Amino acid sequence: MAHLHEHHCESCSNHEHEHHHEHEHHHEHSLKKQLWLIIVTAVLLVIAFFIEHSNTIHLSKWQLLLVYIVPYLLIGHDTLREAVEGVLHGDAFNEHFLMSIATIGALCIGFLPGAETEFPEAVFVMLFFQVGELFEGYAEGKSRDSIAHLMDIRPDVAHLERGDVSPEAVAVGETIIIRPGEKVPLDGVIIEGSSALNTVALTGESLPREVAEGDEVISGCVNLSGVIRVRTTKVFGESTVSKIISLVENAGENKSKSETFITRFARVYTPVVVFLALALAVVPTLFGGDFPTWLYRALMFLVVSCPCALVISVPLTFFGGIGGASRKGILVKGANYMDVLAKVDTVVFDKTGTLTHGQFAVTAVHPDACSEHELLHLAAHVEHFTTHPIGAALRDAFPDEATDGCVVSDVEEIAGHGIRARVGEQMVCVGNTKMMDAVGARWHDCQQCGHGHQSVVGTIIHVAIDGEYAGHIVINDQVKADSAEAIAALKALGVSKTVMLTGDRQEVAEKVAAELGLSEYHAELLPADKVAHVERLLSEKTDGDCLAFVGDGINDAPVLARADVGIAMGGLGSDAAIEAADVVLMDDKPSKIALAVRIARRTLSIARQNVWFAIGVKVAVLVLAALGIATMWLAVFADVGVTVLAVLNAMRALRC
């Protein structure tokens, strides 16, 4: 039964992958089909227009209706179906319903006594509506399926003594072999070997964790150095990576989704217009008015009130804002997230890889028995062969070590201590205080950084030469150059609260928070802790305000999904964070967050301008139509003309 369950899990995983790809393919096919329908309809409309105004072809109104009904049904069948379904499901008053009533009304006007045919108007209106729908589809069609992409990130293979299998097929108590550079596929305990694990993707801790026999390891970490043998303690479904996937899935269900302005507006606008048109046709006739005349005015009223300018220009404005933002390296995944960005009042940051580079660098060299140059020179040589990030930082700080001709021999890595090697004639030990104690070197804390080991901000690398203490090197994660600028710019925009959540040590978090001027910070957190803090902040914010979370690691994916708007670092960030986020900063610059908020606010402002302009003109013409003063040409201007002007205004959103 266990084996059957394991194969079922793997089958489900593969099925989710296939379903995701099928969904993407279907969406792309749908957009292409819609584009072709628009092109074909436009061609048929031109042909119908020439037939209507031809001097050689004379058609009756019914014959002319048949000519125009083909492009009308071709482009409008989906809208008509949506309108009918809305009525059947109790949601009659939507833009599809109003669009259908208005265009059917335009088709009917031509059959009233003495009225001109308005068949082209009906097709034009439906055609413009579908163009707006196409823009909206492109703008919002890049929605993410974070679960499927998280499944792509998990380790695909577990190395067992009996051969390579998928992680789902490994039972509790089996032994897996993890080589340097590989991800830990399952939670377990080391039974042989020692290494350093990169846990930054799971905990945000920038310093790799030294592990040896008897230590626990969690799935999702990367093995940096030695080969380790691990006895599994959990099946894949209960592993750390699987729990994070589950957190994303549950958080996604609670995601606050902001409706676009036009949808909310249409819920009020549509029923008002329909009932006013109905009243205009019926009420005057009850007092002796001519029914055909008032019906004509009511239908013209519907044509004027058609929300074409709104349903096209508003999505197009958001689409333009999204396009303009993308040219600045800001990828916004949907128009609704622009709406949320404009209302951001609280910004929560991850630390490592977001406000800091997530890479070690030498910040200070404090020699005791030699020069700074000599101390770095020897340490870099000893760390030449290691894959540990600390070794990389030392090599980067002394780039000449590869070409200075020094001979390095007898290299030995001691788990949990450091590395020792012979450089020329000197035996050099580079590592922690345990290494110094082992060789009898009388080490001391970094006096320049603080008093006592616990208060030191940064990682201290001690160096001994032939058993004598030579000094130490301070290594730390570096704050990004524009992080302080990002916080200052957000405060200037009126963002009231900036918060940092990190899995790093308390003293490191305190230093970064003070340096950047953050409102508050919380350290030594696991992914679930970050979600809990975001939940608290969401409950504290006032109505109308929104919370943004900015992160880059796998551990940030659940929080990105839970926030009102999730912002991920796209250049160096993990695939999980990028897929779970709503906004991606392609160049990893936190200062782009304030720019994204400014673009969103400007986009929303242009959208509102279009809404009020369209409503203002339409209300004026509607009054004239009700009084019988407006002509059908004025009605066409109030619909098509206003649409063109609104679209031109919307194009301003492209220029950020």
ZADOSE-553506 format. One record per residue (C-alpha): x, y, z; residue in three letters. Coordinates in steps of 0.02 Angstrom, whole numbers, padded with zeros to 5 digits, always signed. Layout:
N
XYZALA...
***
This chain:
656
+00000+00000+00000MET+00144+00119+00038ALA+00216+00095-00135HIS+00046+00124-00214LEU+00029+00287-00117HIS+00202+00345-00170GLU+00167+00314-00354HIS+00000+00401-00337HIS+00086+00557-00265CYS+00209+00559-00410GLU+00067+00536-00533SER-00028+00681-00454CYS+00127+00790-00466SER+00148+00750-00651ASN-00037+00779-00680HIS-00023+00953-00601GLU+00121+00993-00719HIS+00021+00935-00870GLU-00134+01031-00814HIS-00031+01191-00794HIS+00044+01176-00969HIS-00127+01136-01043GLU-00201+01290-00958HIS-00062+01402-01028GLU-00084+01329-01202HIS-00273+01352-01194HIS-00255+01536-01141HIS-00133+01573-01282GLU-00246+01486-01408HIS-00396+01585-01344SER-00308+01753-01369LEU-00252+01706-01545LYS-00430+01654-01588LYS-00499+01819-01521GLN-00372+01918-01624LEU-00420+01826-01783TRP-00605+01855-01747LEU-00571+02043-01731ILE-00474+02048-01896ILE-00604+01946-01992VAL-00748+02048-01919THR-00664+02212-01967ALA-00644+02150-02147VAL-00826+02090-02156LEU-00885+02256-02083LEU-00793+02354-02218VAL-00869+02242-02352ILE-01044+02263-02277ALA-01021+02452-02270PHE-00974+02459-02455PHE-01122+02349-02501ILE-01240+02464-02404GLU-01176+02621-02492HIS-01154+02543-02663SER-01248+02623-02808ASN-01264+02458-02899THR-01327+02347-02757ILE-01497+02388-02684HIS-01550+02288-02530LEU-01701+02297-02418SER-01678+02327-02230LYS-01701+02142-02194TRP-01573+02094-02326GLN-01453+02225-02259LEU-01479+02158-02083LEU-01426+01985-02144LEU-01267+02063-02216VAL-01221+02145-02051TYR-01282+02006-01937ILE-01139+01892-01995VAL-00996+02001-01927PRO-01105+02049-01778TYR-01132+01868-01723LEU-00953+01822-01767LEU-00879+01951-01648ILE-01021+01959-01522GLY-01074+01780-01492HIS-00966+01764-01335ASP-01032+01928-01264THR-01213+01879-01301LEU-01185+01710-01218ARG-01106+01793-01064GLU-01256+01910-01053ALA-01379+01764-01058VAL-01280+01665-00930GLU-01274+01818-00818GLY-01463+01832-00825VAL-01484+01646-00787LEU-01364+01656-00639HIS-01439+01813-00563GLY-01298+01930-00620ASP-01389+02017-00761ALA-01319+02191-00739PHE-01143+02172-00805ASN-01054+02255-00951GLU-01093+02105-01063HIS-01279+02128-01034PHE-01275+02315-01068LEU-01167+02290-01221MET-01290+02161-01288SER-01445+02269-01255ILE-01362+02424-01332ALA-01306+02336-01491THR-01470+02242-01513ILE-01556+02410-01489GLY-01447+02485-01627ALA-01498+02343-01743LEU-01682+02372-01702CYS-01683+02561-01725ILE-01677+02545-01915GLY-01846+02457-01918PHE-01940+02598-01832LEU-02046+02706-01950PRO-01940+02842-02030GLY-01781+02792-01940ALA-01611+02772-02019GLU-01526+02603-02009THR-01389+02593-01878GLU-01325+02419-01916PHE-01140+02471-01932PRO-01151+02553-01761GLU-01202+02388-01681ALA-01055+02295-01758VAL-00931+02435-01720PHE-00982+02441-01537VAL-00964+02252-01517MET-00799+02255-01612LEU-00727+02391-01500PHE-00786+02297-01347PHE-00691+02141-01403GLN-00534+02244-01436VAL-00545+02302-01255GLY-00569+02122-01198GLU-00415+02072-01298LEU-00309+02206-01214PHE-00373+02150-01046GLU-00334+01970-01087GLY-00154+02011-01130TYR-00132+02121-00977ALA-00202+01998-00852GLU-00169+01835-00945GLY+00002+01810-00868LYS-00071+01755-00701SER+00038+01633-00607ARG+00016+01456-00552ASP+00137+01460-00407SER+00102+01281-00352ILE+00152+01204-00519ALA+00312+01306-00526HIS+00356+01265-00347LEU+00343+01082-00396MET+00473+01117-00532ASP+00594+01182-00400ILE+00590+01033-00284ARG+00733+00904-00302PRO+00690+00781-00440ASP+00805+00639-00385VAL+00855+00556-00222ALA+01014+00450-00227HIS+00989+00285-00135LEU+01110+00140-00120GLU+00987+00040-00225ARG+00987+00173-00361GLY+00913+00344-00405ASP+00727+00368-00372VAL+00605+00512-00358SER+00591+00590-00184PRO+00410+00528-00172GLU+00471+00348-00181ALA+00585+00358-00028VAL+00518+00282+00133ALA+00557+00337+00311VAL+00720+00259+00374GLY+00803+00239+00204GLU+00978+00308+00176THR+01006+00441+00042ILE+01174+00505-00022ILE+01191+00692-00051ILE+01342+00756-00149ARG+01412+00935-00152PRO+01304+01054-00253GLY+01147+00947-00235GLU+00985+00993-00147LYS+00932+00895+00006VAL+00778+00801-00059PRO+00703+00746+00109LEU+00714+00788+00293ASP+00829+00673+00392GLY+00978+00647+00507VAL+01160+00635+00451ILE+01232+00462+00488ILE+01399+00487+00400GLU+01501+00636+00338GLY+01504+00823+00369SER+01471+00976+00263SER+01404+01153+00257ALA+01223+01183+00205LEU+01159+01337+00116ASN+00992+01368+00205THR+00961+01543+00137VAL+00818+01486+00024ALA+00722+01415+00172LEU+00764+01522+00323THR+00842+01679+00251GLY+00999+01644+00355GLU+01145+01708+00251SER+01280+01610+00344LEU+01294+01427+00288PRO+01260+01302+00428ARG+01397+01178+00473GLU+01328+01001+00496VAL+01406+00838+00549ALA+01355+00662+00601GLU+01197+00666+00710GLY+01137+00836+00646ASP+00966+00858+00566GLU+00950+00920+00386VAL+00793+00987+00302ILE+00739+00971+00121SER+00770+01119+00007GLY+00943+01159+00077CYS+01094+01148-00038VAL+01244+01040+00010ASN+01398+01148-00016LEU+01551+01042+00022SER+01566+00862+00085GLY+01471+00704+00038VAL+01343+00659+00173ILE+01236+00506+00203ARG+01065+00546+00277VAL+00935+00431+00356ARG+00763+00500+00310THR+00642+00545+00450THR+00494+00602+00344LYS+00412+00552+00181VAL+00412+00684+00044PHE+00232+00735+00079GLY+00282+00785+00257GLU+00448+00866+00212SER+00490+01050+00233THR+00477+01088+00047VAL+00305+01007+00037SER+00246+01108+00186LYS+00302+01269+00103ILE+00206+01219-00055ILE+00053+01188+00055SER+00074+01359+00137LEU+00075+01442-00034VAL-00080+01347-00085GLU-00176+01395+00072ASN-00115+01575+00068ALA-00169+01590-00113GLY-00347+01548-00063GLU-00347+01693+00061ASN-00270+01816-00061LYS-00363+01982-00060SER-00407+02012-00242LYS-00447+02192-00287SER-00580+02207-00421GLU-00540+02327-00562THR-00628+02495-00551PHE-00730+02471-00709ILE-00808+02309-00646THR-00862+02390-00483ARG-00927+02541-00578PHE-01026+02435-00702ALA-01122+02353-00560ARG-01203+02520-00522VAL-01199+02601-00694TYR-01279+02460-00793THR-01442+02435-00697PRO-01467+02624-00683VAL-01449+02647-00871VAL-01562+02500-00915VAL-01702+02557-00799PHE-01688+02738-00859LEU-01700+02681-01040ALA-01850+02572-00997LEU-01933+02717-00907ALA-01897+02833-01054LEU-01987+02714-01172ALA-02137+02676-01061VAL-02176+02823-00945VAL-02208+02958-01079PRO-02326+02841-01173THR-02432+02823-01015LEU-02465+03010-01028PHE-02510+03007-01212GLY-02338+03011-01290GLY-02301+02932-01460ASP-02230+02758-01423PHE-02117+02742-01579PRO-02041+02913-01543THR-02003+02874-01361TRP-01943+02699-01404LEU-01824+02777-01530TYR-01760+02896-01396ARG-01743+02753-01271ALA-01641+02648-01393LEU-01534+02800-01436MET-01516+02823-01247PHE-01446+02646-01236LEU-01326+02676-01382VAL-01260+02834-01299VAL-01246+02749-01130SER-01149+02601-01200CYS-00994+02591-01088PRO-00878+02563-01236CYS-00762+02706-01187ALA-00751+02635-01011LEU-00728+02452-01049VAL-00593+02489-01177ILE-00500+02640-01109SER-00489+02584-00928VAL-00410+02413-00963PRO-00302+02497-01096LEU-00243+02625-00969THR-00190+02486-00851PHE-00111+02394-00997PHE-00014+02551-01042GLY+00042+02572-00861GLY+00099+02391-00858ILE+00194+02415-01021GLY+00276+02575-00959GLY+00326+02491-00796ALA+00402+02343-00890SER+00517+02462-00984ARG+00580+02518-00813LYS+00615+02338-00763GLY+00455+02317-00662ILE+00344+02171-00714LEU+00165+02188-00651VAL+00063+02029-00679LYS-00111+02105-00693GLY-00211+02266-00697ALA-00288+02230-00527ASN-00116+02235-00446TYR-00090+02412-00512MET-00247+02458-00416ASP-00176+02379-00257VAL-00002+02454-00279LEU-00077+02628-00285ALA-00150+02601-00111LYS+00004+02527-00025VAL+00028+02596+00150ASP+00134+02457+00228THR+00287+02378+00146VAL+00364+02221+00223VAL+00539+02168+00168PHE+00638+02008+00176ASP+00821+02048+00216LYS+00939+01928+00129THR+00939+01954-00059GLY+00811+02095-00047THR+00883+02235+00059LEU+01055+02151+00058THR+01150+02067-00084HIS+01141+01893-00006GLY+01327+01870-00041GLN+01472+01879+00082PHE+01608+02010+00068ALA+01758+02056+00176VAL+01712+02210+00279THR+01867+02224+00391ALA+02041+02149+00412VAL+02118+02157+00588HIS+02295+02083+00591PRO+02392+02046+00753ASP+02558+01973+00696ALA+02570+02025+00512CYS+02509+02154+00387SER+02330+02162+00321GLU+02395+02112+00150HIS+02485+01959+00218GLU+02334+01904+00323LEU+02216+01911+00173LEU+02349+01832+00061HIS+02369+01679+00172LEU+02182+01659+00208ALA+02137+01668+00023ALA+02266+01532-00019HIS+02200+01415+00114VAL+02020+01440+00054GLU+02067+01418-00130HIS+01989+01246-00153PHE+01832+01263-00048THR+01657+01292-00118THR+01603+01379+00044HIS+01537+01559+00020PRO+01661+01620+00151ILE+01802+01552+00046GLY+01733+01641-00107ALA+01725+01805-00009ALA+01908+01788+00043LEU+01963+01747-00134ARG+01865+01896-00203ASP+01951+02009-00075ALA+02123+01949-00133PHE+02111+01919-00321PRO+02301+01904-00343ASP+02311+01739-00247GLU+02286+01635-00404ALA+02438+01711-00493THR+02566+01750-00357ASP+02655+01582-00371GLY+02633+01523-00191CYS+02630+01334-00169VAL+02483+01267-00067VAL+02491+01087+00001SER+02421+00974+00136ASP+02248+01052+00126VAL+02131+00981+00258GLU+01952+01034+00293GLU+01897+01001+00472ILE+01707+00994+00490ALA+01639+01126+00608GLY+01810+01206+00628HIS+01881+01271+00463GLY+02025+01232+00343ILE+02211+01216+00367ARG+02345+01205+00233ALA+02531+01232+00207ARG+02565+01393+00110VAL+02748+01387+00061GLY+02837+01339+00223GLU+02700+01402+00341GLN+02555+01300+00413MET+02403+01415+00406VAL+02238+01380+00495CYS+02083+01478+00446VAL+01919+01451+00540GLY+01821+01482+00698ASN+01871+01486+00881THR+01864+01296+00891LYS+02002+01289+00760MET+02107+01413+00859MET+02083+01314+01020ASP+02133+01152+00931ALA+02301+01224+00874VAL+02333+01318+01036GLY+02320+01494+00963ALA+02271+01628+01090ARG+02130+01712+00996TRP+02024+01862+01048HIS+01859+01941+00997ASP+01848+02081+00870CYS+01876+02234+00981GLN+01829+02357+00842GLN+01660+02276+00811CYS+01596+02261+00988GLY+01624+02188+01160HIS+01597+02002+01176GLY+01568+01872+01042HIS+01378+01885+01042GLN+01376+02071+01002SER+01487+02058+00849VAL+01393+02100+00689VAL+01464+01991+00552GLY+01557+01827+00539THR+01732+01825+00616ILE+01862+01718+00526ILE+02016+01686+00636HIS+02189+01650+00563VAL+02337+01562+00645ALA+02512+01542+00571ILE+02617+01396+00637ASP+02508+01390+00792GLY+02522+01576+00829GLU+02370+01691+00818TYR+02390+01808+00669ALA+02226+01905+00671GLY+02050+01894+00605HIS+01944+01947+00457ILE+01764+02011+00469VAL+01644+01949+00335ILE+01465+02006+00315ASN+01320+02018+00195ASP+01318+02191+00114GLN+01169+02309+00113VAL+01120+02357-00064LYS+01173+02531-00117ALA+00995+02590-00148ASP+00908+02507+00000SER+00913+02665+00106ALA+00853+02765-00045GLU+00708+02642-00065ALA+00650+02664+00115ILE+00665+02854+00105ALA+00569+02860-00061ALA+00428+02754+00009LEU+00412+02867+00161LYS+00408+03018+00045ALA+00261+02937-00047LEU+00165+02926+00117GLY+00197+02742+00157VAL+00174+02742+00346SER+00257+02577+00395LYS+00414+02486+00332THR+00449+02317+00413VAL+00591+02190+00393MET+00566+02003+00424LEU+00719+01890+00418THR+00783+01720+00469GLY+00953+01798+00508ASP+01022+01830+00682ARG+00949+01965+00795GLN+01106+02073+00800GLU+01125+02070+00610VAL+00942+02119+00586ALA+00957+02259+00714GLU+01108+02335+00625LYS+01024+02331+00453VAL+00860+02402+00520ALA+00951+02545+00606ALA+01056+02582+00452GLU+00904+02593+00337LEU+00784+02679+00456GLY+00649+02544+00456LEU+00493+02561+00563SER+00514+02387+00641GLU+00603+02221+00616TYR+00587+02039+00671HIS+00731+01914+00664ALA+00766+01726+00671GLU+00602+01682+00584LEU+00549+01526+00489LEU+00431+01538+00338PRO+00277+01505+00447ALA+00332+01644+00566ASP+00341+01767+00423LYS+00164+01722+00371VAL+00105+01749+00550ALA+00185+01922+00557HIS+00107+01971+00391VAL-00063+01909+00452GLU-00042+02021+00606ARG+00005+02173+00500LEU-00142+02141+00384LEU-00260+02140+00532SER-00187+02306+00596GLU-00201+02407+00435LYS-00349+02521+00405THR-00483+02493+00272ASP-00429+02551+00100GLY-00243+02529+00135ASP-00143+02385+00063CYS+00010+02285+00118LEU+00154+02240+00002ALA+00284+02106+00039PHE+00454+02108-00047VAL+00559+01948-00052GLY+00669+01836-00158ASP+00685+01660-00085GLY+00582+01501-00085ILE+00540+01537+00097ASN+00460+01701+00043ASP+00335+01620-00076ALA+00196+01592+00055PRO+00210+01772+00116VAL+00213+01841-00061LEU+00052+01748-00095ALA-00031+01805+00066ARG+00006+01992+00053ALA-00112+02109-00041ASP+00027+02126-00170VAL+00186+02021-00174GLY+00345+02095-00249ILE+00490+01980-00295ALA+00670+02011-00344MET+00681+01940-00520GLY+00868+01952-00560GLY+00935+01838-00423LEU+00772+01784-00340GLY+00710+01605-00338SER+00585+01542-00466ASP+00461+01507-00326ALA+00462+01688-00267ALA+00446+01755-00444ILE+00299+01642-00482GLU+00210+01676-00317ALA+00232+01864-00332ALA+00116+01989-00416ASP+00256+02111-00460VAL+00435+02066-00509VAL+00583+02187-00503LEU+00694+02124-00643MET+00854+02212-00587ASP+00840+02174-00400ASP+00840+02358-00351LYS+00728+02393-00200PRO+00718+02577-00252SER+00606+02519-00395LYS+00468+02484-00268ILE+00433+02670-00246ALA+00438+02691-00435LEU+00311+02550-00454ALA+00195+02637-00329VAL+00213+02804-00423ARG+00175+02721-00591ILE+00023+02633-00515ALA-00044+02795-00442ARG-00021+02888-00607ARG-00104+02746-00703THR-00252+02747-00584LEU-00265+02936-00602SER-00274+02923-00793ILE-00404+02785-00780ALA-00511+02896-00669ARG-00492+03041-00790GLN-00560+02930-00928ASN-00704+02872-00821VAL-00760+03047-00771TRP-00734+03117-00947PHE-00836+02976-01024ALA-00974+02991-00894ILE-00980+03180-00910GLY-01002+03179-01099VAL-01124+03035-01094LYS-01233+03114-00960VAL-01243+03275-01062ALA-01292+03182-01222VAL-01411+03068-01126LEU-01506+03220-01064VAL-01513+03287-01243LEU-01570+03117-01307ALA-01708+03109-01178ALA-01766+03282-01232LEU-01763+03232-01414GLY-01627+03358-01458ILE-01483+03237-01487ALA-01464+03155-01658THR-01396+02982-01689MET-01234+03061-01749TRP-01214+03145-01581LEU-01252+02978-01500ALA-01116+02899-01607VAL-00993+03034-01551PHE-01041+03008-01370ALA-00998+02825-01393ASP-00861+02806-01525VAL-00789+02983-01515GLY-00772+02978-01327VAL-00694+02806-01343THR-00560+02870-01463VAL-00519+03018-01351LEU-00514+02908-01197ALA-00399+02785-01284VAL-00281+02926-01335LEU-00277+02984-01154ASN-00246+02805-01098ALA-00091+02797-01208MET-00011+02925-01091ARG+00007+02785-00965ALA+00142+02709-01076LEU+00257+02856-01038ARG+00308+02831-00856CYS
***
